[in-house]
Amino acid sequence: MAQTRRAQILMEPGEYGRLEKLARQSGVSVAELIRRAIKEQYFAGSTTAPKAARRICSMNLPVIEWDEAEKDIAEGHNGALP
């Protein structure tokens, strides 16, 4: 097993209560909930781009041909492409 280190934080009772509720709903401990949040916020690194791509793909945006898109862009710039 990898060596672990202990970290201690102080929180307002209401904030901790909210974390307890979230942890219960997720079926994990408060400590695990905090570890997951830290990993997602600070150590996600390369996983950020795939998450963003999945969210964009799930938006069901309209698909148009490049010629049509180029025309729309040009019209938006008064006929001159940037």
mmCIF file as gemmi writes it, N, C-alpha and C atoms, coordinates in Angstrom:
data_model
loop_
_atom_site.group_PDB
_atom_site.id
_atom_site.type_symbol
_atom_site.label_atom_id
_atom_site.label_alt_id
_atom_site.label_comp_id
_atom_site.label_asym_id
_atom_site.label_entity_id
_atom_site.label_seq_id
_atom_site.pdbx_PDB_ins_code
_atom_site.Cartn_x
_atom_site.Cartn_y
_atom_site.Cartn_z
_atom_site.occupancy
_atom_site.B_iso_or_equiv
_atom_site.pdbx_formal_charge
_atom_site.auth_seq_id
_atom_site.auth_asym_id
_atom_site.pdbx_PDB_model_num
ATOM 1 N N . MET Axp A 1 ? 0.849 -1.195 0 1 0 ? 1 A 1
ATOM 2 C CA . MET Axp A 1 ? 0 0 0 1 0 ? 1 A 1
ATOM 3 C C . MET Axp A 1 ? 0.883 1.243 0 1 0 ? 1 A 1
ATOM 4 N N . ALA Axp A 2 ? 0.492 2.254 -0.774 1 0 ? 2 A 1
ATOM 5 C CA . ALA Axp A 2 ? 1.246 3.488 -0.857 1 0 ? 2 A 1
ATOM 6 C C . ALA Axp A 2 ? 1.193 4.245 0.467 1 0 ? 2 A 1
ATOM 7 N N . GLN Axp A 3 ? 2.281 4.913 0.755 1 0 ? 3 A 1
ATOM 8 C CA . GLN Axp A 3 ? 2.313 5.706 1.987 1 0 ? 3 A 1
ATOM 9 C C . GLN Axp A 3 ? 1.386 6.915 1.827 1 0 ? 3 A 1
ATOM 10 N N . THR Axp A 4 ? 0.61 7.198 2.84 1 0 ? 4 A 1
ATOM 11 C CA . THR Axp A 4 ? -0.321 8.326 2.793 1 0 ? 4 A 1
ATOM 12 C C . THR Axp A 4 ? 0.082 9.359 3.829 1 0 ? 4 A 1
ATOM 13 N N . ARG Axp A 5 ? -0.412 10.56 3.642 1 0 ? 5 A 1
ATOM 14 C CA . ARG Axp A 5 ? -0.17 11.655 4.579 1 0 ? 5 A 1
ATOM 15 C C . ARG Axp A 5 ? -1.506 12.153 5.089 1 0 ? 5 A 1
ATOM 16 N N . ARG Axp A 6 ? -1.488 12.686 6.27 1 0 ? 6 A 1
ATOM 17 C CA . ARG Axp A 6 ? -2.705 13.187 6.899 1 0 ? 6 A 1
ATOM 18 C C . ARG Axp A 6 ? -2.783 14.704 6.698 1 0 ? 6 A 1
ATOM 19 N N . ALA Axp A 7 ? -3.967 15.185 6.359 1 0 ? 7 A 1
ATOM 20 C CA . ALA Axp A 7 ? -4.23 16.615 6.249 1 0 ? 7 A 1
ATOM 21 C C . ALA Axp A 7 ? -5.432 16.922 7.129 1 0 ? 7 A 1
ATOM 22 N N . GLN Axp A 8 ? -5.398 18.046 7.805 1 0 ? 8 A 1
ATOM 23 C CA . GLN Axp A 8 ? -6.512 18.423 8.673 1 0 ? 8 A 1
ATOM 24 C C . GLN Axp A 8 ? -7.017 19.79 8.24 1 0 ? 8 A 1
ATOM 25 N N . ILE Axp A 9 ? -8.338 19.915 8.132 1 0 ? 9 A 1
ATOM 26 C CA . ILE Axp A 9 ? -8.952 21.197 7.793 1 0 ? 9 A 1
ATOM 27 C C . ILE Axp A 9 ? -10.039 21.503 8.809 1 0 ? 9 A 1
ATOM 28 N N . LEU Axp A 10 ? -10.268 22.771 9.021 1 0 ? 10 A 1
ATOM 29 C CA . LEU Axp A 10 ? -11.346 23.217 9.902 1 0 ? 10 A 1
ATOM 30 C C . LEU Axp A 10 ? -12.431 23.833 9.026 1 0 ? 10 A 1
ATOM 31 N N . MET Axp A 11 ? -13.674 23.493 9.33 1 0 ? 11 A 1
ATOM 32 C CA . MET Axp A 11 ? -14.795 23.978 8.532 1 0 ? 11 A 1
ATOM 33 C C . MET Axp A 11 ? -15.909 24.47 9.432 1 0 ? 11 A 1
ATOM 34 N N . GLU Axp A 12 ? -16.728 25.327 8.88 1 0 ? 12 A 1
ATOM 35 C CA . GLU Axp A 12 ? -17.93 25.765 9.568 1 0 ? 12 A 1
ATOM 36 C C . GLU Axp A 12 ? -18.863 24.564 9.698 1 0 ? 12 A 1
ATOM 37 N N . PRO Axp A 13 ? -19.592 24.464 10.793 1 0 ? 13 A 1
ATOM 38 C CA . PRO Axp A 13 ? -20.49 23.316 10.982 1 0 ? 13 A 1
ATOM 39 C C . PRO Axp A 13 ? -21.49 23.128 9.836 1 0 ? 13 A 1
ATOM 40 N N . GLY Axp A 14 ? -22.026 24.218 9.338 1 0 ? 14 A 1
ATOM 41 C CA . GLY Axp A 14 ? -22.991 24.113 8.238 1 0 ? 14 A 1
ATOM 42 C C . GLY Axp A 14 ? -22.371 23.556 6.968 1 0 ? 14 A 1
ATOM 43 N N . GLU Axp A 15 ? -21.151 23.981 6.661 1 0 ? 15 A 1
ATOM 44 C CA . GLU Axp A 15 ? -20.458 23.472 5.477 1 0 ? 15 A 1
ATOM 45 C C . GLU Axp A 15 ? -20.182 21.979 5.624 1 0 ? 15 A 1
ATOM 46 N N . TYR Axp A 16 ? -19.733 21.587 6.813 1 0 ? 16 A 1
ATOM 47 C CA . TYR Axp A 16 ? -19.443 20.176 7.038 1 0 ? 16 A 1
ATOM 48 C C . TYR Axp A 16 ? -20.715 19.345 6.948 1 0 ? 16 A 1
ATOM 49 N N . GLY Axp A 17 ? -21.799 19.886 7.463 1 0 ? 17 A 1
ATOM 50 C CA . GLY Axp A 17 ? -23.081 19.192 7.371 1 0 ? 17 A 1
ATOM 51 C C . GLY Axp A 17 ? -23.501 18.961 5.93 1 0 ? 17 A 1
ATOM 52 N N . ARG Axp A 18 ? -23.277 19.968 5.092 1 0 ? 18 A 1
ATOM 53 C CA . ARG Axp A 18 ? -23.61 19.816 3.674 1 0 ? 18 A 1
ATOM 54 C C . ARG Axp A 18 ? -22.742 18.736 3.034 1 0 ? 18 A 1
ATOM 55 N N . LEU Axp A 19 ? -21.456 18.69 3.415 1 0 ? 19 A 1
ATOM 56 C CA . LEU Axp A 19 ? -20.58 17.645 2.887 1 0 ? 19 A 1
ATOM 57 C C . LEU Axp A 19 ? -21.023 16.261 3.357 1 0 ? 19 A 1
ATOM 58 N N . GLU Axp A 20 ? -21.438 16.167 4.615 1 0 ? 20 A 1
ATOM 59 C CA . GLU Axp A 20 ? -21.93 14.876 5.127 1 0 ? 20 A 1
ATOM 60 C C . GLU Axp A 20 ? -23.131 14.393 4.319 1 0 ? 20 A 1
ATOM 61 N N . LYS Axp A 21 ? -24.034 15.312 4.02 1 0 ? 21 A 1
ATOM 62 C CA . LYS Axp A 21 ? -25.223 14.955 3.254 1 0 ? 21 A 1
ATOM 63 C C . LYS Axp A 21 ? -24.834 14.488 1.844 1 0 ? 21 A 1
ATOM 64 N N . LEU Axp A 22 ? -23.936 15.228 1.193 1 0 ? 22 A 1
ATOM 65 C CA . LEU Axp A 22 ? -23.477 14.838 -0.142 1 0 ? 22 A 1
ATOM 66 C C . LEU Axp A 22 ? -22.773 13.491 -0.115 1 0 ? 22 A 1
ATOM 67 N N . ALA Axp A 23 ? -21.955 13.281 0.915 1 0 ? 23 A 1
ATOM 68 C CA . ALA Axp A 23 ? -21.233 12.012 1.034 1 0 ? 23 A 1
ATOM 69 C C . ALA Axp A 23 ? -22.21 10.852 1.197 1 0 ? 23 A 1
ATOM 70 N N . ARG Axp A 24 ? -23.222 11.029 2.037 1 0 ? 24 A 1
ATOM 71 C CA . ARG Axp A 24 ? -24.233 9.986 2.224 1 0 ? 24 A 1
ATOM 72 C C . ARG Axp A 24 ? -24.935 9.666 0.912 1 0 ? 24 A 1
ATOM 73 N N . GLN Axp A 25 ? -25.308 10.712 0.189 1 0 ? 25 A 1
ATOM 74 C CA . GLN Axp A 25 ? -25.996 10.53 -1.088 1 0 ? 25 A 1
ATOM 75 C C . GLN Axp A 25 ? -25.114 9.803 -2.101 1 0 ? 25 A 1
ATOM 76 N N . SER Axp A 26 ? -23.811 10.021 -2.012 1 0 ? 26 A 1
ATOM 77 C CA . SER Axp A 26 ? -22.872 9.395 -2.944 1 0 ? 26 A 1
ATOM 78 C C . SER Axp A 26 ? -22.394 8.035 -2.456 1 0 ? 26 A 1
ATOM 79 N N . GLY Axp A 27 ? -22.696 7.702 -1.21 1 0 ? 27 A 1
ATOM 80 C CA . GLY Axp A 27 ? -22.276 6.423 -0.658 1 0 ? 27 A 1
ATOM 81 C C . GLY Axp A 27 ? -20.795 6.348 -0.333 1 0 ? 27 A 1
ATOM 82 N N . VAL Axp A 28 ? -20.198 7.503 -0.002 1 0 ? 28 A 1
ATOM 83 C CA . VAL Axp A 28 ? -18.777 7.547 0.347 1 0 ? 28 A 1
ATOM 84 C C . VAL Axp A 28 ? -18.606 8.333 1.639 1 0 ? 28 A 1
ATOM 85 N N . SER Axp A 29 ? -17.391 8.313 2.178 1 0 ? 29 A 1
ATOM 86 C CA . SER Axp A 29 ? -17.099 9.092 3.379 1 0 ? 29 A 1
ATOM 87 C C . SER Axp A 29 ? -16.863 10.554 3 1 0 ? 29 A 1
ATOM 88 N N . VAL Axp A 30 ? -16.911 11.422 3.981 1 0 ? 30 A 1
ATOM 89 C CA . VAL Axp A 30 ? -16.607 12.83 3.753 1 0 ? 30 A 1
ATOM 90 C C . VAL Axp A 30 ? -15.174 12.959 3.245 1 0 ? 30 A 1
ATOM 91 N N . ALA Axp A 31 ? -14.259 12.2 3.834 1 0 ? 31 A 1
ATOM 92 C CA . ALA Axp A 31 ? -12.851 12.253 3.403 1 0 ? 31 A 1
ATOM 93 C C . ALA Axp A 31 ? -12.722 11.885 1.928 1 0 ? 31 A 1
ATOM 94 N N . GLU Axp A 32 ? -13.428 10.843 1.494 1 0 ? 32 A 1
ATOM 95 C CA . GLU Axp A 32 ? -13.361 10.434 0.086 1 0 ? 32 A 1
ATOM 96 C C . GLU Axp A 32 ? -13.959 11.5 -0.814 1 0 ? 32 A 1
ATOM 97 N N . LEU Axp A 33 ? -15.037 12.12 -0.378 1 0 ? 33 A 1
ATOM 98 C CA . LEU Axp A 33 ? -15.654 13.198 -1.143 1 0 ? 33 A 1
ATOM 99 C C . LEU Axp A 33 ? -14.657 14.345 -1.337 1 0 ? 33 A 1
ATOM 100 N N . ILE Axp A 34 ? -13.946 14.701 -0.281 1 0 ? 34 A 1
ATOM 101 C CA . ILE Axp A 34 ? -12.956 15.777 -0.355 1 0 ? 34 A 1
ATOM 102 C C . ILE Axp A 34 ? -11.792 15.369 -1.255 1 0 ? 34 A 1
ATOM 103 N N . ARG Axp A 35 ? -11.312 14.115 -1.125 1 0 ? 35 A 1
ATOM 104 C CA . ARG Axp A 35 ? -10.223 13.648 -1.997 1 0 ? 35 A 1
ATOM 105 C C . ARG Axp A 35 ? -10.625 13.728 -3.457 1 0 ? 35 A 1
ATOM 106 N N . ARG Axp A 36 ? -11.845 13.296 -3.767 1 0 ? 36 A 1
ATOM 107 C CA . ARG Axp A 36 ? -12.332 13.35 -5.155 1 0 ? 36 A 1
ATOM 108 C C . ARG Axp A 36 ? -12.392 14.785 -5.663 1 0 ? 36 A 1
ATOM 109 N N . ALA Axp A 37 ? -12.892 15.695 -4.823 1 0 ? 37 A 1
ATOM 110 C CA . ALA Axp A 37 ? -12.996 17.094 -5.229 1 0 ? 37 A 1
ATOM 111 C C . ALA Axp A 37 ? -11.621 17.683 -5.512 1 0 ? 37 A 1
ATOM 112 N N . ILE Axp A 38 ? -10.641 17.35 -4.68 1 0 ? 38 A 1
ATOM 113 C CA . ILE Axp A 38 ? -9.276 17.843 -4.888 1 0 ? 38 A 1
ATOM 114 C C . ILE Axp A 38 ? -8.713 17.293 -6.191 1 0 ? 38 A 1
ATOM 115 N N . LYS Axp A 39 ? -8.909 15.996 -6.432 1 0 ? 39 A 1
ATOM 116 C CA . LYS Axp A 39 ? -8.406 15.393 -7.674 1 0 ? 39 A 1
ATOM 117 C C . LYS Axp A 39 ? -9.035 16.054 -8.893 1 0 ? 39 A 1
ATOM 118 N N . GLU Axp A 40 ? -10.344 16.253 -8.855 1 0 ? 40 A 1
ATOM 119 C CA . GLU Axp A 40 ? -11.035 16.865 -9.997 1 0 ? 40 A 1
ATOM 120 C C . GLU Axp A 40 ? -10.6 18.309 -10.215 1 0 ? 40 A 1
ATOM 121 N N . GLN Axp A 41 ? -10.44 19.061 -9.128 1 0 ? 41 A 1
ATOM 122 C CA . GLN Axp A 41 ? -10.125 20.482 -9.238 1 0 ? 41 A 1
ATOM 123 C C . GLN Axp A 41 ? -8.668 20.738 -9.597 1 0 ? 41 A 1
ATOM 124 N N . TYR Axp A 42 ? -7.748 19.996 -9.005 1 0 ? 42 A 1
ATOM 125 C CA . TYR Axp A 42 ? -6.338 20.331 -9.128 1 0 ? 42 A 1
ATOM 126 C C . TYR Axp A 42 ? -5.494 19.324 -9.895 1 0 ? 42 A 1
ATOM 127 N N . PHE Axp A 43 ? -5.939 18.082 -10.005 1 0 ? 43 A 1
ATOM 128 C CA . PHE Axp A 43 ? -5.093 17.076 -10.623 1 0 ? 43 A 1
ATOM 129 C C . PHE Axp A 43 ? -5.7 16.458 -11.872 1 0 ? 43 A 1
ATOM 130 N N . ALA Axp A 44 ? -6.792 16.994 -12.351 1 0 ? 44 A 1
ATOM 131 C CA . ALA Axp A 44 ? -7.477 16.397 -13.495 1 0 ? 44 A 1
ATOM 132 C C . ALA Axp A 44 ? -6.613 16.446 -14.747 1 0 ? 44 A 1
ATOM 133 N N . GLY Axp A 45 ? -5.916 17.555 -14.959 1 0 ? 45 A 1
ATOM 134 C CA . GLY Axp A 45 ? -5 17.68 -16.091 1 0 ? 45 A 1
ATOM 135 C C . GLY Axp A 45 ? -5.624 17.333 -17.421 1 0 ? 45 A 1
ATOM 136 N N . SER Axp A 46 ? -5.191 16.223 -17.986 1 0 ? 46 A 1
ATOM 137 C CA . SER Axp A 46 ? -5.596 15.852 -19.335 1 0 ? 46 A 1
ATOM 138 C C . SER Axp A 46 ? -7.055 15.397 -19.414 1 0 ? 46 A 1
ATOM 139 N N . THR Axp A 47 ? -7.702 15.161 -18.296 1 0 ? 47 A 1
ATOM 140 C CA . THR Axp A 47 ? -9.093 14.711 -18.361 1 0 ? 47 A 1
ATOM 141 C C . THR Axp A 47 ? -10.052 15.867 -18.6 1 0 ? 47 A 1
ATOM 142 N N . THR Axp A 48 ? -9.578 17.099 -18.492 1 0 ? 48 A 1
ATOM 143 C CA . THR Axp A 48 ? -10.449 18.252 -18.693 1 0 ? 48 A 1
ATOM 144 C C . THR Axp A 48 ? -10.938 18.341 -20.134 1 0 ? 48 A 1
ATOM 145 N N . ALA Axp A 49 ? -10.05 18.154 -21.099 1 0 ? 49 A 1
ATOM 146 C CA . ALA Axp A 49 ? -10.435 18.264 -22.499 1 0 ? 49 A 1
ATOM 147 C C . ALA Axp A 49 ? -11.481 17.225 -22.89 1 0 ? 49 A 1
ATOM 148 N N . PRO Axp A 50 ? -11.295 15.943 -22.558 1 0 ? 50 A 1
ATOM 149 C CA . PRO Axp A 50 ? -12.343 14.981 -22.924 1 0 ? 50 A 1
ATOM 150 C C . PRO Axp A 50 ? -13.689 15.289 -22.286 1 0 ? 50 A 1
ATOM 151 N N . LYS Axp A 51 ? -13.705 15.769 -21.043 1 0 ? 51 A 1
ATOM 152 C CA . LYS Axp A 51 ? -14.971 16.128 -20.397 1 0 ? 51 A 1
ATOM 153 C C . LYS Axp A 51 ? -15.64 17.26 -21.164 1 0 ? 51 A 1
ATOM 154 N N . ALA Axp A 52 ? -14.857 18.257 -21.541 1 0 ? 52 A 1
ATOM 155 C CA . ALA Axp A 52 ? -15.406 19.388 -22.293 1 0 ? 52 A 1
ATOM 156 C C . ALA Axp A 52 ? -15.929 18.923 -23.641 1 0 ? 52 A 1
ATOM 157 N N . ALA Axp A 53 ? -15.191 18.048 -24.299 1 0 ? 53 A 1
ATOM 158 C CA . ALA Axp A 53 ? -15.621 17.543 -25.607 1 0 ? 53 A 1
ATOM 159 C C . ALA Axp A 53 ? -16.93 16.772 -25.485 1 0 ? 53 A 1
ATOM 160 N N . ARG Axp A 54 ? -17.045 15.946 -24.434 1 0 ? 54 A 1
ATOM 161 C CA . ARG Axp A 54 ? -18.29 15.206 -24.24 1 0 ? 54 A 1
ATOM 162 C C . ARG Axp A 54 ? -19.468 16.15 -24.009 1 0 ? 54 A 1
ATOM 163 N N . ARG Axp A 55 ? -19.229 17.213 -23.242 1 0 ? 55 A 1
ATOM 164 C CA . ARG Axp A 55 ? -20.312 18.169 -22.981 1 0 ? 55 A 1
ATOM 165 C C . ARG Axp A 55 ? -20.724 18.878 -24.261 1 0 ? 55 A 1
ATOM 166 N N . ILE Axp A 56 ? -19.754 19.268 -25.074 1 0 ? 56 A 1
ATOM 167 C CA . ILE Axp A 56 ? -20.06 19.945 -26.339 1 0 ? 56 A 1
ATOM 168 C C . ILE Axp A 56 ? -20.83 19.006 -27.257 1 0 ? 56 A 1
ATOM 169 N N . CYS Axp A 57 ? -20.381 17.755 -27.35 1 0 ? 57 A 1
ATOM 170 C CA . CYS Axp A 57 ? -21.055 16.785 -28.218 1 0 ? 57 A 1
ATOM 171 C C . CYS Axp A 57 ? -22.483 16.501 -27.761 1 0 ? 57 A 1
ATOM 172 N N . SER Axp A 58 ? -22.727 16.6 -26.476 1 0 ? 58 A 1
ATOM 173 C CA . SER Axp A 58 ? -24.07 16.322 -25.969 1 0 ? 58 A 1
ATOM 174 C C . SER Axp A 58 ? -25.032 17.489 -26.177 1 0 ? 58 A 1
ATOM 175 N N . MET Axp A 59 ? -24.548 18.6 -26.703 1 0 ? 59 A 1
ATOM 176 C CA . MET Axp A 59 ? -25.387 19.783 -26.883 1 0 ? 59 A 1
ATOM 177 C C . MET Axp A 59 ? -26.296 19.687 -28.104 1 0 ? 59 A 1
ATOM 178 N N . ASN Axp A 60 ? -26.098 18.707 -28.964 1 0 ? 60 A 1
ATOM 179 C CA . ASN Axp A 60 ? -26.912 18.553 -30.176 1 0 ? 60 A 1
ATOM 180 C C . ASN Axp A 60 ? -26.931 19.837 -31.005 1 0 ? 60 A 1
ATOM 181 N N . LEU Axp A 61 ? -25.749 20.367 -31.254 1 0 ? 61 A 1
ATOM 182 C CA . LEU Axp A 61 ? -25.63 21.581 -32.051 1 0 ? 61 A 1
ATOM 183 C C . LEU Axp A 61 ? -25.873 21.263 -33.528 1 0 ? 61 A 1
ATOM 184 N N . PRO Axp A 62 ? -26.353 22.241 -34.289 1 0 ? 62 A 1
ATOM 185 C CA . PRO Axp A 62 ? -26.588 21.984 -35.714 1 0 ? 62 A 1
ATOM 186 C C . PRO Axp A 62 ? -25.254 21.782 -36.443 1 0 ? 62 A 1
ATOM 187 N N . VAL Axp A 63 ? -25.277 20.927 -37.442 1 0 ? 63 A 1
ATOM 188 C CA . VAL Axp A 63 ? -24.086 20.665 -38.253 1 0 ? 63 A 1
ATOM 189 C C . VAL Axp A 63 ? -24.326 21.271 -39.618 1 0 ? 63 A 1
ATOM 190 N N . ILE Axp A 64 ? -23.369 22.099 -40.072 1 0 ? 64 A 1
ATOM 191 C CA . ILE Axp A 64 ? -23.486 22.698 -41.395 1 0 ? 64 A 1
ATOM 192 C C . ILE Axp A 64 ? -22.186 22.464 -42.159 1 0 ? 64 A 1
ATOM 193 N N . GLU Axp A 65 ? -22.264 22.562 -43.468 1 0 ? 65 A 1
ATOM 194 C CA . GLU Axp A 65 ? -21.089 22.396 -44.325 1 0 ? 65 A 1
ATOM 195 C C . GLU Axp A 65 ? -20.186 23.62 -44.2 1 0 ? 65 A 1
ATOM 196 N N . TRP Axp A 66 ? -18.878 23.412 -44.416 1 0 ? 66 A 1
ATOM 197 C CA . TRP Axp A 66 ? -17.919 24.499 -44.261 1 0 ? 66 A 1
ATOM 198 C C . TRP Axp A 66 ? -18.233 25.67 -45.19 1 0 ? 66 A 1
ATOM 199 N N . ASP Axp A 67 ? -18.599 25.399 -46.436 1 0 ? 67 A 1
ATOM 200 C CA . ASP Axp A 67 ? -18.898 26.493 -47.373 1 0 ? 67 A 1
ATOM 201 C C . ASP Axp A 67 ? -19.992 27.407 -46.819 1 0 ? 67 A 1
ATOM 202 N N . GLU Axp A 68 ? -21.012 26.803 -46.244 1 0 ? 68 A 1
ATOM 203 C CA . GLU Axp A 68 ? -22.109 27.573 -45.661 1 0 ? 68 A 1
ATOM 204 C C . GLU Axp A 68 ? -21.624 28.362 -44.439 1 0 ? 68 A 1
ATOM 205 N N . ALA Axp A 69 ? -20.821 27.722 -43.594 1 0 ? 69 A 1
ATOM 206 C CA . ALA Axp A 69 ? -20.295 28.399 -42.404 1 0 ? 69 A 1
ATOM 207 C C . ALA Axp A 69 ? -19.407 29.568 -42.803 1 0 ? 69 A 1
ATOM 208 N N . GLU Axp A 70 ? -18.548 29.349 -43.808 1 0 ? 70 A 1
ATOM 209 C CA . GLU Axp A 70 ? -17.644 30.412 -44.268 1 0 ? 70 A 1
ATOM 210 C C . GLU Axp A 70 ? -18.44 31.609 -44.789 1 0 ? 70 A 1
ATOM 211 N N . LYS Axp A 71 ? -19.507 31.32 -45.504 1 0 ? 71 A 1
ATOM 212 C CA . LYS Axp A 71 ? -20.373 32.383 -46.023 1 0 ? 71 A 1
ATOM 213 C C . LYS Axp A 71 ? -21 33.17 -44.868 1 0 ? 71 A 1
ATOM 214 N N . ASP Axp A 72 ? -21.513 32.459 -43.853 1 0 ? 72 A 1
ATOM 215 C CA . ASP Axp A 72 ? -22.112 33.121 -42.694 1 0 ? 72 A 1
ATOM 216 C C . ASP Axp A 72 ? -21.087 33.99 -41.963 1 0 ? 72 A 1
ATOM 217 N N . ILE Axp A 73 ? -19.873 33.494 -41.847 1 0 ? 73 A 1
ATOM 218 C CA . ILE Axp A 73 ? -18.82 34.27 -41.176 1 0 ? 73 A 1
ATOM 219 C C . ILE Axp A 73 ? -18.511 35.527 -41.97 1 0 ? 73 A 1
ATOM 220 N N . ALA Axp A 74 ? -18.362 35.377 -43.277 1 0 ? 74 A 1
ATOM 221 C CA . ALA Axp A 74 ? -18.056 36.52 -44.13 1 0 ? 74 A 1
ATOM 222 C C . ALA Axp A 74 ? -19.16 37.575 -44.056 1 0 ? 74 A 1
ATOM 223 N N . GLU Axp A 75 ? -20.414 37.13 -44.066 1 0 ? 75 A 1
ATOM 224 C CA . GLU Axp A 75 ? -21.537 38.063 -43.961 1 0 ? 75 A 1
ATOM 225 C C . GLU Axp A 75 ? -21.519 38.786 -42.624 1 0 ? 75 A 1
ATOM 226 N N . GLY Axp A 76 ? -21.102 38.092 -41.59 1 0 ? 76 A 1
ATOM 227 C CA . GLY Axp A 76 ? -21.011 38.712 -40.274 1 0 ? 76 A 1
ATOM 228 C C . GLY Axp A 76 ? -19.913 39.763 -40.193 1 0 ? 76 A 1
ATOM 229 N N . HIS Axp A 77 ? -18.951 39.668 -41.12 1 0 ? 77 A 1
ATOM 230 C CA . HIS Axp A 77 ? -17.845 40.637 -41.149 1 0 ? 77 A 1
ATOM 231 C C . HIS Axp A 77 ? -17.969 41.552 -42.359 1 0 ? 77 A 1
ATOM 232 N N . ASN Axp A 78 ? -19.176 41.799 -42.794 1 0 ? 78 A 1
ATOM 233 C CA . ASN Axp A 78 ? -19.463 42.675 -43.93 1 0 ? 78 A 1
ATOM 234 C C . ASN Axp A 78 ? -18.711 42.245 -45.184 1 0 ? 78 A 1
ATOM 235 N N . GLY Axp A 79 ? -18.701 40.957 -45.437 1 0 ? 79 A 1
ATOM 236 C CA . GLY Axp A 79 ? -18.117 40.443 -46.666 1 0 ? 79 A 1
ATOM 237 C C . GLY Axp A 79 ? -16.632 40.198 -46.617 1 0 ? 79 A 1
ATOM 238 N N . ALA Axp A 80 ? -15.954 40.663 -45.617 1 0 ? 80 A 1
ATOM 239 C CA . ALA Axp A 80 ? -14.503 40.47 -45.524 1 0 ? 80 A 1
ATOM 240 C C . ALA Axp A 80 ? -14.178 39.477 -44.407 1 0 ? 80 A 1
ATOM 241 N N . LEU Axp A 81 ? -13.48 38.405 -44.776 1 0 ? 81 A 1
ATOM 242 C CA . LEU Axp A 81 ? -13.075 37.444 -43.762 1 0 ? 81 A 1
ATOM 243 C C . LEU Axp A 81 ? -11.996 38.051 -42.868 1 0 ? 81 A 1
ATOM 244 N N . PRO Axp A 82 ? -11.986 37.715 -41.609 1 0 ? 82 A 1
ATOM 245 C CA . PRO Axp A 82 ? -10.96 38.276 -40.722 1 0 ? 82 A 1
ATOM 246 C C . PRO Axp A 82 ? -9.581 37.805 -41.068 1 0 ? 82 A 1
